Amino acid sequence: MNHTPNPDHDRRRVFPALPPSRGRRSFADSWWGNAWVTALDGPSRSATGRLARGRTYARAGNVLEITITPGHATARVKGSRPTPYSSSMDIPQFTAAQWDALLDVAAAQAGHLAALLDRDMPTTLADDAAQAGVRLLPSTRELVPSCSCPDHGYPCKHAAALYYQVARLLDEDPFVLLLLRGRSESELIGELHRRNTAQVAAAAEPVATTRGVSARQVFAAAQAGLPPLPEPPPVPRETGPAAQLSLAADPVPGVDAAALEFLTADTAVRAGYLLRQALLPYGQTADPVTTPALSVDDDAARLAAADPPLEIAKRLAWGTRRTPNALARAARAWHYGGAAALAVLDKPWGADPLRLRAVREEIRQAWAGERAPRLAVDTSWVTALDRDVQLRLGTDGQLWYPYRKEQGTWWPAGFPQRDATAVLSELLTPASE
């Protein structure tokens, strides 16, 4: 962890304003941050209405300094007026019985106990606590918003922005979640130390042979005397520099050294992905860098997205019978969504009209009290008239890809999201806000 708990101040923590986070593939970075977002969005994993507007506000950096106390989060949130609004979020604190159940779960498993005592919060704790009847992550129904703005939404977009910004606090320190549930980190660690000491003492006491020996006691006693496991090797994040074949003193006749350098670097990136995936813990996956069985056109777009030298880019365009501008457009699509983004680059597909109608209504409701954009719907595209922005539904029927018109042509404009309202809101938000 990046801080030392202080018993006098640990129950009131203040976090400075976080910078804008536009352009990221996911809202949060850590497992706990993304789990918080998933809990807010519900089973559909897609926020709607004011929640979506709040997420856009949070991405834009409109949430200022956040104060966390047991059961309460407060912040000032910038809106359309010069003075920020005062917004807050209340979350139910655990009862004494719930805390006992949670601490029993943590103390019963050596992995949980060792991680928590080392001030690390294991991700499996959420599922194990749920099996004991304690839900760590809240739903929006459990959160009680409050805001000084005139919007009567429940929550309004300013309080919703605070909801989502808490996810980024959990990226920094997941113990914030336990503070919201009622106990500070120092209180929790102190109670775990007490329970661990009691377990070790109980395991050391003689046990009558007629009663047998508790497996939990034996396991706890054995674990108490073991040194901690060594840290796993670091997962490499980047490949090393590619061989500079073009600088060779004796070039090989008929071999394009620059092109071979580029392909070698691409192979190294994909090999690095396979290595990272092999070193990750079981059940986790690295972000894929390629998709198997690509067509020649799609693979050219993938290679062009790696920003090759100009001559190689021209060759990729010529080899796929594209203009350089068309290849650059395809490369941008690949950058934002891989093969799935290329599937919606040039033509719409026959999406469910009821789905499009529902999305249109969601957007209308999200702009309640404001002038909503005028929309035109065409099979799987939703265009904001007179705004030069467009949403395209992916062929999976789940993700919406943002597009912006540039010199008369529709260009990919960002990473896809499940929530059409959030995508449109970000497209219509000026970059300076």
PyMOL commands that set and color helices and strands:
alter all, ss='L'
color gray80, all
select helices_A, chain A and resi 31-41+49-59+96-108+110-117+124-131+140-142+157-172+175-180+185-204+215-224+245-247+257-279+296-304+310-319+324-342+353-366+420-428
alter helices_A, ss='H'
color red, helices_A
select strands_A, chain A and resi 13-15+63-69+72-77+85-90+144-147+375-378+381-384+389-393+400-406+409-412
alter strands_A, ss='S'
color yellow, strands_A
deselect
rebuild
show_as cartoon
